[in-house]
Amino acid sequence: MDRLAALSRQLAPRSSATDPSAASTPTPARRVRLALMGCGQISHAHLAGIQALCGEVLEVSVVIDSVAARATELAALVVGGGGRAPLVFSSLDEALAAEDVAALEDSADLPFFDAVDVMLPHQLHLPVTRLCLERQKHVLLEKPLAPTLAEAEEILQLAEAAAERDGTVLMVAENSQYWPEVQRGVELIESGAIGEVLSAKACFNVRKAAANYSQQGTNEGPGTGGFRGPDGEDAEVPWRYDLAVAGGGVVIDGGAHWLRPMRCFMGEIERVVGVTASLVPEMQGESMAQALLEFKSGRVGYFEAMAGETLHLG
């Protein structure tokens, strides 16, 4: 976590699409330009947060999605929230190529975007992050960092090299550490107001996982397979059910939001003893997990995650 914290610094707008010296130089005259990449369900939550809290420092200038209808819908929400119409592209390659053409034409309105909010299936995190960092685009990367430890380590190494080279920032979009109740809990613990914390317990139960996952897009998933939506209709298996795409099941997905607060309260984890099980036939990763966590302090906590109670499976 220390490596990620060191990489998560304040973003600065770039004055040129290709000038490394501009990477860490603030330009107060304009806001940081942000590309939203992956326009599924979670992108609407990201956009709502930007519009509510970050309008003075961030401008959504680009939206990117391989499904045109999703990109167009999100672009309309940007305009509806009072922003100017963002540029719409079907891929990151297309957006960068268009920016290159504009640079050759000496366009004054460059770069198209300074940073990318990556909200894609997990197996795409590494190649997209690599390309963004190569092009000196700051990256906000949805959790988890990657579907495998090897890919996560490669992303960290790429980000550390980019930060050293030109000040480019990588941050993982794990929002639970910013929840008001979590921050208040940390304050109370650090101040000694509630005494010594001896143990902690976190439980994550996805009661409507099928509906939530299917709304977040299936175009990168494994296709159809007898899956039923919330109203009993035929539906594709969500990409989060594909182990090769997601890298895991309920723990690597929503469970991370409960593990992070435990680490905020208790410190880093030293050792884990746990079991997993599959309660949902279509879900290749775990849909149940129970674990004892030993923290570096010697204290012990308990973690539980489960999906499956009302999953609307045919």
C-alpha positions as YAML, in Angstrom:
chain: A
units: angstrom
residues:
- id: 1
  name: MET
  ca: [0.00, 0.00, 0.00]
- id: 2
  name: ASP
  ca: [2.93, 2.33, 0.63]
- id: 3
  name: ARG
  ca: [3.89, 2.06, -3.05]
- id: 4
  name: LEU
  ca: [0.39, 3.06, -4.17]
- id: 5
  name: ALA
  ca: [0.24, 5.93, -1.70]
- id: 6
  name: ALA
  ca: [3.50, 7.30, -3.04]
- id: 7
  name: LEU
  ca: [2.11, 7.22, -6.58]
- id: 8
  name: SER
  ca: [-1.19, 8.93, -5.71]
- id: 9
  name: ARG
  ca: [-0.24, 12.59, -5.81]
- id: 10
  name: GLN
  ca: [-2.18, 15.63, -6.97]
- id: 11
  name: LEU
  ca: [-2.84, 15.75, -10.70]
- id: 12
  name: ALA
  ca: [-1.62, 18.66, -12.79]
- id: 13
  name: PRO
  ca: [-2.97, 19.69, -16.21]
- id: 14
  name: ARG
  ca: [-0.51, 19.26, -19.04]
- id: 15
  name: SER
  ca: [0.30, 22.21, -21.26]
- id: 16
  name: SER
  ca: [1.31, 19.93, -24.13]
- id: 17
  name: ALA
  ca: [0.38, 16.43, -25.21]
- id: 18
  name: THR
  ca: [4.04, 15.52, -25.64]
- id: 19
  name: ASP
  ca: [6.07, 17.78, -23.31]
- id: 20
  name: PRO
  ca: [7.36, 15.74, -20.33]
- id: 21
  name: SER
  ca: [8.47, 18.88, -18.52]
- id: 22
  name: ALA
  ca: [4.84, 19.95, -18.25]
- id: 23
  name: ALA
  ca: [3.82, 16.83, -16.32]
- id: 24
  name: SER
  ca: [4.14, 18.29, -12.82]
- id: 25
  name: THR
  ca: [3.60, 21.96, -13.60]
- id: 26
  name: PRO
  ca: [0.18, 23.26, -12.44]
- id: 27
  name: THR
  ca: [-1.74, 25.36, -14.93]
- id: 28
  name: PRO
  ca: [-4.44, 27.21, -12.94]
- id: 29
  name: ALA
  ca: [-5.92, 28.70, -16.14]
- id: 30
  name: ARG
  ca: [-7.82, 25.50, -16.87]
- id: 31
  name: ARG
  ca: [-9.12, 22.39, -15.20]
- id: 32
  name: VAL
  ca: [-7.64, 18.92, -15.47]
- id: 33
  name: ARG
  ca: [-9.19, 17.24, -18.50]
- id: 34
  name: LEU
  ca: [-10.43, 13.73, -17.79]
- id: 35
  name: ALA
  ca: [-11.34, 10.87, -20.12]
- id: 36
  name: LEU
  ca: [-13.92, 8.41, -18.82]
- id: 37
  name: MET
  ca: [-13.04, 5.00, -20.27]
- id: 38
  name: GLY
  ca: [-15.62, 2.25, -19.96]
- id: 39
  name: CYS
  ca: [-19.14, 3.66, -19.81]
- id: 40
  name: GLY
  ca: [-20.94, 0.92, -17.89]
- id: 41
  name: GLN
  ca: [-22.94, 1.34, -14.70]
- id: 42
  name: ILE
  ca: [-20.04, 2.42, -12.49]
- id: 43
  name: SER
  ca: [-19.14, 5.28, -14.84]
- id: 44
  name: HIS
  ca: [-22.42, 6.99, -13.95]
- id: 45
  name: ALA
  ca: [-21.43, 6.94, -10.28]
- id: 46
  name: HIS
  ca: [-17.99, 8.34, -11.11]
- id: 47
  name: LEU
  ca: [-19.51, 11.10, -13.22]
- id: 48
  name: ALA
  ca: [-22.03, 12.01, -10.52]
- id: 49
  name: GLY
  ca: [-19.21, 12.37, -8.01]
- id: 50
  name: ILE
  ca: [-17.17, 14.52, -10.38]
- id: 51
  name: GLN
  ca: [-20.13, 16.79, -11.10]
- id: 52
  name: ALA
  ca: [-21.05, 17.11, -7.42]
- id: 53
  name: LEU
  ca: [-17.59, 17.62, -5.95]
- id: 54
  name: CYS
  ca: [-14.89, 18.24, -8.54]
- id: 55
  name: GLY
  ca: [-16.33, 20.63, -11.11]
- id: 56
  name: GLU
  ca: [-13.88, 23.39, -10.25]
- id: 57
  name: VAL
  ca: [-10.81, 21.25, -10.90]
- id: 58
  name: LEU
  ca: [-11.94, 18.52, -13.33]
- id: 59
  name: GLU
  ca: [-13.55, 18.65, -16.76]
- id: 60
  name: VAL
  ca: [-14.82, 15.48, -18.46]
- id: 61
  name: SER
  ca: [-13.51, 16.16, -21.95]
- id: 62
  name: VAL
  ca: [-13.58, 12.65, -23.47]
- id: 63
  name: VAL
  ca: [-15.69, 9.50, -23.14]
- id: 64
  name: ILE
  ca: [-14.52, 6.14, -24.50]
- id: 65
  name: ASP
  ca: [-16.44, 2.90, -24.94]
- id: 66
  name: SER
  ca: [-16.53, 0.15, -27.55]
- id: 67
  name: VAL
  ca: [-20.34, 0.27, -27.40]
- id: 68
  name: ALA
  ca: [-21.39, 3.53, -29.05]
- id: 69
  name: ALA
  ca: [-24.75, 3.74, -27.28]
- id: 70
  name: ARG
  ca: [-23.12, 3.63, -23.85]
- id: 71
  name: ALA
  ca: [-20.59, 6.32, -24.75]
- id: 72
  name: THR
  ca: [-23.29, 8.54, -26.22]
- id: 73
  name: GLU
  ca: [-25.47, 8.13, -23.14]
- id: 74
  name: LEU
  ca: [-22.65, 9.12, -20.79]
- id: 75
  name: ALA
  ca: [-21.69, 12.08, -22.99]
- id: 76
  name: ALA
  ca: [-25.29, 13.30, -22.74]
- id: 77
  name: LEU
  ca: [-25.09, 13.10, -18.94]
- id: 78
  name: VAL
  ca: [-21.94, 15.24, -19.03]
- id: 79
  name: VAL
  ca: [-23.81, 17.90, -21.01]
- id: 80
  name: GLY
  ca: [-26.88, 17.53, -18.82]
- id: 81
  name: GLY
  ca: [-24.74, 18.26, -15.79]
- id: 82
  name: GLY
  ca: [-23.65, 21.58, -17.24]
- id: 83
  name: GLY
  ca: [-20.43, 20.52, -18.97]
- id: 84
  name: ARG
  ca: [-19.48, 21.10, -22.57]
- id: 85
  name: ALA
  ca: [-19.97, 18.18, -24.94]
- id: 86
  name: PRO
  ca: [-17.08, 15.71, -24.57]
- id: 87
  name: LEU
  ca: [-15.37, 14.06, -27.51]
- id: 88
  name: VAL
  ca: [-16.59, 10.48, -28.02]
- id: 89
  name: PHE
  ca: [-14.29, 7.62, -29.11]
- id: 90
  name: SER
  ca: [-14.64, 3.87, -29.43]
- id: 91
  name: SER
  ca: [-11.16, 3.06, -28.06]
- id: 92
  name: LEU
  ca: [-8.17, 4.59, -26.31]
- id: 93
  name: ASP
  ca: [-6.11, 4.08, -29.48]
- id: 94
  name: GLU
  ca: [-8.64, 6.09, -31.47]
- id: 95
  name: ALA
  ca: [-8.62, 8.92, -28.92]
- id: 96
  name: LEU
  ca: [-4.82, 9.12, -28.85]
- id: 97
  name: ALA
  ca: [-4.59, 9.00, -32.65]
- id: 98
  name: ALA
  ca: [-7.07, 11.87, -32.93]
- id: 99
  name: GLU
  ca: [-5.03, 13.84, -30.42]
- id: 100
  name: ASP
  ca: [-1.89, 13.21, -32.48]
- id: 101
  name: VAL
  ca: [-3.60, 14.49, -35.64]
- id: 102
  name: ALA
  ca: [-4.74, 17.61, -33.80]
- id: 103
  name: ALA
  ca: [-1.17, 18.18, -32.61]
- id: 104
  name: LEU
  ca: [0.11, 18.02, -36.21]
- id: 105
  name: GLU
  ca: [-2.50, 20.60, -37.13]
- id: 106
  name: ASP
  ca: [-1.25, 22.87, -34.33]
- id: 107
  name: SER
  ca: [-4.57, 22.81, -32.52]
- id: 108
  name: ALA
  ca: [-4.62, 25.23, -29.62]
- id: 109
  name: ASP
  ca: [-7.01, 23.05, -27.60]
- id: 110
  name: LEU
  ca: [-4.59, 20.31, -26.59]
- id: 111
  name: PRO
  ca: [-4.31, 17.88, -25.01]
- id: 112
  name: PHE
  ca: [-7.73, 16.30, -25.41]
- id: 113
  name: PHE
  ca: [-7.27, 14.82, -21.94]
- id: 114
  name: ASP
  ca: [-4.68, 14.87, -19.14]
- id: 115
  name: ALA
  ca: [-5.93, 11.84, -17.24]
- id: 116
  name: VAL
  ca: [-7.95, 8.67, -17.77]
- id: 117
  name: ASP
  ca: [-10.52, 7.17, -15.40]
- id: 118
  name: VAL
  ca: [-10.25, 3.46, -16.30]
- id: 119
  name: MET
  ca: [-13.46, 1.50, -15.59]
- id: 120
  name: LEU
  ca: [-12.92, -1.66, -17.63]
- id: 121
  name: PRO
  ca: [-12.98, -5.42, -17.05]
- id: 122
  name: HIS
  ca: [-10.00, -6.37, -14.96]
- id: 123
  name: GLN
  ca: [-8.01, -8.23, -17.62]
- id: 124
  name: LEU
  ca: [-7.74, -4.95, -19.57]
- id: 125
  name: HIS
  ca: [-6.19, -2.96, -16.71]
- id: 126
  name: LEU
  ca: [-2.55, -3.74, -17.53]
- id: 127
  name: PRO
  ca: [-2.51, -3.00, -21.29]
- id: 128
  name: VAL
  ca: [-4.60, 0.15, -20.91]
- id: 129
  name: THR
  ca: [-2.55, 1.45, -17.97]
- id: 130
  name: ARG
  ca: [0.67, 0.73, -19.85]
- id: 131
  name: LEU
  ca: [-0.48, 2.76, -22.86]
- id: 132
  name: CYS
  ca: [-1.76, 5.65, -20.74]
- id: 133
  name: LEU
  ca: [1.50, 5.92, -18.80]
- id: 134
  name: GLU
  ca: [3.55, 5.70, -21.99]
- id: 135
  name: ARG
  ca: [1.58, 8.68, -23.29]
- id: 136
  name: GLN
  ca: [1.98, 10.56, -20.01]
- id: 137
  name: LYS
  ca: [-1.69, 10.35, -19.10]
- id: 138
  name: HIS
  ca: [-2.46, 10.21, -15.38]
- id: 139
  name: VAL
  ca: [-4.48, 7.10, -14.47]
- id: 140
  name: LEU
  ca: [-7.30, 6.54, -12.01]
- id: 141
  name: LEU
  ca: [-7.71, 2.76, -12.12]
- id: 142
  name: GLU
  ca: [-10.79, 1.02, -10.79]
- id: 143
  name: LYS
  ca: [-10.05, -1.65, -8.25]
- id: 144
  name: PRO
  ca: [-8.77, -4.31, -8.24]
- id: 145
  name: LEU
  ca: [-5.38, -3.26, -9.55]
- id: 146
  name: ALA
  ca: [-5.23, -6.37, -11.78]
- id: 147
  name: PRO
  ca: [-6.60, -9.94, -11.95]
- id: 148
  name: THR
  ca: [-3.22, -11.49, -11.01]
- id: 149
  name: LEU
  ca: [-0.37, -10.62, -8.67]
- id: 150
  name: ALA
  ca: [2.10, -10.66, -11.57]
- id: 151
  name: GLU
  ca: [0.08, -8.10, -13.52]
- id: 152
  name: ALA
  ca: [-0.42, -5.97, -10.41]
- id: 153
  name: GLU
  ca: [3.34, -5.93, -9.83]
- id: 154
  name: GLU
  ca: [3.94, -4.94, -13.47]
- id: 155
  name: ILE
  ca: [1.47, -2.06, -13.17]
- id: 156
  name: LEU
  ca: [3.24, -0.81, -10.04]
- id: 157
  name: GLN
  ca: [6.62, -0.99, -11.74]
- id: 158
  name: LEU
  ca: [5.30, 0.89, -14.79]
- id: 159
  name: ALA
  ca: [3.74, 3.53, -12.55]
- id: 160
  name: GLU
  ca: [6.88, 3.98, -10.46]
- id: 161
  name: ALA
  ca: [8.96, 4.41, -13.62]
- id: 162
  name: ALA
  ca: [6.47, 6.91, -15.07]
- id: 163
  name: ALA
  ca: [6.37, 8.91, -11.84]
- id: 164
  name: GLU
  ca: [10.15, 9.11, -11.79]
- id: 165
  name: ARG
  ca: [10.37, 9.94, -15.49]
- id: 166
  name: ASP
  ca: [7.75, 12.64, -15.89]
- id: 167
  name: GLY
  ca: [5.58, 12.91, -12.77]
- id: 168
  name: THR
  ca: [2.67, 10.87, -14.11]
- id: 169
  name: VAL
  ca: [0.26, 9.74, -11.38]
- id: 170
  name: LEU
  ca: [-1.40, 6.35, -10.86]
- id: 171
  name: MET
  ca: [-4.15, 5.94, -8.28]
- id: 172
  name: VAL
  ca: [-6.44, 2.99, -7.58]
- id: 173
  name: ALA
  ca: [-10.09, 3.98, -7.23]
- id: 174
  name: GLU
  ca: [-10.70, 2.30, -3.86]
- id: 175
  name: ASN
  ca: [-13.23, 4.67, -2.36]
- id: 176
  name: SER
  ca: [-13.99, 2.97, 0.95]
- id: 177
  name: GLN
  ca: [-11.00, 4.56, 2.68]
- id: 178
  name: TYR
  ca: [-12.69, 7.93, 2.05]
- id: 179
  name: TRP
  ca: [-16.09, 6.97, 3.45]
- id: 180
  name: PRO
  ca: [-16.87, 9.48, 6.24]
- id: 181
  name: GLU
  ca: [-17.49, 6.73, 8.79]
- id: 182
  name: VAL
  ca: [-14.15, 5.09, 7.97]
- id: 183
  name: GLN
  ca: [-12.24, 8.35, 8.23]
- id: 184
  name: ARG
  ca: [-14.00, 9.15, 11.50]
- id: 185
  name: GLY
  ca: [-13.17, 5.70, 12.81]
- id: 186
  name: VAL
  ca: [-9.50, 6.19, 11.99]
- id: 187
  name: GLU
  ca: [-9.55, 9.56, 13.79]
- id: 188
  name: LEU
  ca: [-11.10, 8.01, 16.90]
- id: 189
  name: ILE
  ca: [-8.60, 5.15, 16.94]
- id: 190
  name: GLU
  ca: [-5.56, 7.36, 16.37]
- id: 191
  name: SER
  ca: [-6.67, 9.83, 19.05]
- id: 192
  name: GLY
  ca: [-7.21, 7.06, 21.60]
- id: 193
  name: ALA
  ca: [-10.82, 8.14, 22.11]
- id: 194
  name: ILE
  ca: [-12.17, 4.58, 21.94]
- id: 195
  name: GLY
  ca: [-9.25, 2.79, 23.49]
- id: 196
  name: GLU
  ca: [-7.27, -0.06, 21.98]
- id: 197
  name: VAL
  ca: [-8.93, -1.97, 19.12]
- id: 198
  name: LEU
  ca: [-8.57, -5.68, 19.85]
- id: 199
  name: SER
  ca: [-10.34, -7.16, 16.84]
- id: 200
  name: ALA
  ca: [-12.44, -6.28, 13.80]
- id: 201
  name: LYS
  ca: [-15.06, -7.99, 11.66]
- id: 202
  name: ALA
  ca: [-16.25, -7.21, 8.14]
- id: 203
  name: CYS
  ca: [-19.11, -8.88, 6.27]
- id: 204
  name: PHE
  ca: [-20.04, -8.31, 2.63]
- id: 205
  name: ASN
  ca: [-23.24, -9.86, 1.28]
- id: 206
  name: VAL
  ca: [-24.29, -9.32, -2.34]
- id: 207
  name: ARG
  ca: [-28.01, -9.99, -2.38]
- id: 208
  name: LYS
  ca: [-28.67, -8.81, -5.94]
- id: 209
  name: ALA
  ca: [-25.34, -9.47, -7.60]
- id: 210
  name: ALA
  ca: [-26.78, -10.72, -10.86]
- id: 211
  name: ALA
  ca: [-28.76, -7.57, -11.53]
- id: 212
  name: ASN
  ca: [-25.87, -5.32, -10.54]
- id: 213
  name: TYR
  ca: [-23.29, -7.18, -12.59]
- id: 214
  name: SER
  ca: [-25.41, -7.48, -15.73]
- id: 215
  name: GLN
  ca: [-26.06, -3.72, -15.73]
- id: 216
  name: GLN
  ca: [-22.32, -3.08, -15.74]
- id: 217
  name: GLY
  ca: [-21.85, -4.63, -19.16]
- id: 218
  name: THR
  ca: [-21.40, -8.08, -20.66]
- id: 219
  name: ASN
  ca: [-19.70, -7.29, -23.98]
- id: 220
  name: GLU
  ca: [-16.34, -8.47, -22.59]
- id: 221
  name: GLY
  ca: [-17.85, -11.51, -20.92]
- id: 222
  name: PRO
  ca: [-18.11, -15.19, -21.85]
- id: 223
  name: GLY
  ca: [-21.42, -14.96, -23.72]
- id: 224
  name: THR
  ca: [-24.78, -16.53, -23.00]
- id: 225
  name: GLY
  ca: [-25.31, -19.59, -20.91]
- id: 226
  name: GLY
  ca: [-28.83, -19.84, -19.57]
- id: 227
  name: PHE
  ca: [-28.44, -16.82, -17.30]
- id: 228
  name: ARG
  ca: [-31.60, -15.07, -16.15]
- id: 229
  name: GLY
  ca: [-31.96, -11.38, -15.42]
- id: 230
  name: PRO
  ca: [-33.89, -9.89, -12.48]
- id: 231
  name: ASP
  ca: [-37.21, -10.21, -14.32]
- id: 232
  name: GLY
  ca: [-36.56, -13.74, -15.58]
- id: 233
  name: GLU
  ca: [-35.43, -12.69, -19.05]
- id: 234
  name: ASP
  ca: [-32.57, -14.31, -20.94]
- id: 235
  name: ALA
  ca: [-29.30, -12.50, -20.31]
- id: 236
  name: GLU
  ca: [-25.59, -12.88, -20.98]
- id: 237
  name: VAL
  ca: [-23.36, -14.04, -18.16]
- id: 238
  name: PRO
  ca: [-21.78, -10.90, -16.65]
- id: 239
  name: TRP
  ca: [-18.04, -10.55, -17.28]
- id: 240
  name: ARG
  ca: [-17.43, -10.61, -13.54]
- id: 241
  name: TYR
  ca: [-18.45, -14.28, -13.58]
- id: 242
  name: ASP
  ca: [-15.56, -15.13, -15.94]
- id: 243
  name: LEU
  ca: [-12.46, -16.03, -13.91]
- id: 244
  name: ALA
  ca: [-10.03, -15.18, -16.72]
- id: 245
  name: VAL
  ca: [-11.54, -11.70, -16.99]
- id: 246
  name: ALA
  ca: [-12.21, -10.85, -13.35]
- id: 247
  name: GLY
  ca: [-9.34, -12.70, -11.67]
- id: 248
  name: GLY
  ca: [-11.58, -13.92, -8.86]
- id: 249
  name: GLY
  ca: [-15.06, -13.67, -7.47]
- id: 250
  name: VAL
  ca: [-16.84, -11.81, -4.72]
- id: 251
  name: VAL
  ca: [-13.66, -11.09, -2.70]
- id: 252
  name: ILE
  ca: [-11.64, -9.41, -5.46]
- id: 253
  name: ASP
  ca: [-14.69, -7.42, -6.49]
- id: 254
  name: GLY
  ca: [-16.94, -5.93, -3.79]
- id: 255
  name: GLY
  ca: [-15.14, -7.61, -0.92]
- id: 256
  name: ALA
  ca: [-12.20, -5.26, -1.40]
- id: 257
  name: HIS
  ca: [-14.39, -2.39, -0.13]
- id: 258
  name: TRP
  ca: [-14.58, -4.08, 3.27]
- id: 259
  name: LEU
  ca: [-11.01, -5.30, 3.49]
- id: 260
  name: ARG
  ca: [-9.64, -1.79, 2.98]
- id: 261
  name: PRO
  ca: [-11.42, -0.29, 6.05]
- id: 262
  name: MET
  ca: [-10.18, -3.19, 8.16]
- id: 263
  name: ARG
  ca: [-6.62, -2.32, 7.11]
- id: 264
  name: CYS
  ca: [-7.27, 1.35, 7.90]
- id: 265
  name: PHE
  ca: [-8.39, 0.41, 11.40]
- id: 266
  name: MET
  ca: [-6.04, -2.49, 12.16]
- id: 267
  name: GLY
  ca: [-2.96, -1.98, 9.97]
- id: 268
  name: GLU
  ca: [-1.49, -4.23, 7.32]
- id: 269
  name: ILE
  ca: [-2.32, -7.94, 7.12]
- id: 270
  name: GLU
  ca: [0.43, -10.46, 7.91]
- id: 271
  name: ARG
  ca: [-1.30, -13.80, 7.44]
- id: 272
  name: VAL
  ca: [-4.62, -15.20, 6.17]
- id: 273
  name: VAL
  ca: [-6.31, -18.52, 6.82]
- id: 274
  name: GLY
  ca: [-9.56, -18.99, 4.94]
- id: 275
  name: VAL
  ca: [-11.87, -21.07, 2.81]
- id: 276
  name: THR
  ca: [-13.80, -20.29, -0.36]
- id: 277
  name: ALA
  ca: [-16.73, -21.98, -2.05]
- id: 278
  name: SER
  ca: [-18.84, -21.67, -5.17]
- id: 279
  name: LEU
  ca: [-22.53, -21.21, -4.46]
- id: 280
  name: VAL
  ca: [-23.40, -19.79, -7.89]
- id: 281
  name: PRO
  ca: [-22.83, -22.27, -10.73]
- id: 282
  name: GLU
  ca: [-22.33, -19.60, -13.40]
- id: 283
  name: MET
  ca: [-19.72, -17.74, -11.32]
- id: 284
  name: GLN
  ca: [-16.29, -19.25, -11.99]
- id: 285
  name: GLY
  ca: [-14.64, -17.40, -9.12]
- id: 286
  name: GLU
  ca: [-15.56, -17.77, -5.46]
- id: 287
  name: SER
  ca: [-19.04, -16.68, -4.42]
- id: 288
  name: MET
  ca: [-18.39, -17.31, -0.72]
- id: 289
  name: ALA
  ca: [-15.33, -16.72, 1.44]
- id: 290
  name: GLN
  ca: [-14.61, -16.80, 5.15]
- id: 291
  name: ALA
  ca: [-11.23, -15.90, 6.59]
- id: 292
  name: LEU
  ca: [-9.27, -15.16, 9.75]
- id: 293
  name: LEU
  ca: [-6.82, -12.31, 9.27]
- id: 294
  name: GLU
  ca: [-3.74, -11.84, 11.42]
- id: 295
  name: PHE
  ca: [-2.48, -8.27, 11.30]
- id: 296
  name: LYS
  ca: [1.15, -7.21, 11.77]
- id: 297
  name: SER
  ca: [0.16, -5.89, 15.19]
- id: 298
  name: GLY
  ca: [-0.70, -9.46, 16.22]
- id: 299
  name: ARG
  ca: [-4.42, -8.70, 16.41]
- id: 300
  name: VAL
  ca: [-6.88, -10.94, 14.61]
- id: 301
  name: GLY
  ca: [-9.93, -10.05, 12.51]
- id: 302
  name: TYR
  ca: [-12.66, -11.90, 10.65]
- id: 303
  name: PHE
  ca: [-13.79, -11.37, 7.06]
- id: 304
  name: GLU
  ca: [-16.77, -12.84, 5.25]
- id: 305
  name: ALA
  ca: [-18.09, -12.31, 1.72]
- id: 306
  name: MET
  ca: [-21.00, -14.02, 0.04]
- id: 307
  name: ALA
  ca: [-23.06, -13.73, -3.12]
- id: 308
  name: GLY
  ca: [-26.05, -15.82, -3.97]
- id: 309
  name: GLU
  ca: [-29.11, -15.35, -1.80]
- id: 310
  name: THR
  ca: [-31.30, -13.77, -4.51]
- id: 311
  name: LEU
  ca: [-29.25, -14.11, -7.67]
- id: 312
  name: HIS
  ca: [-32.15, -14.68, -10.10]
- id: 313
  name: LEU
  ca: [-30.52, -17.65, -11.77]
- id: 314
  name: GLY
  ca: [-32.67, -19.80, -14.00]
...
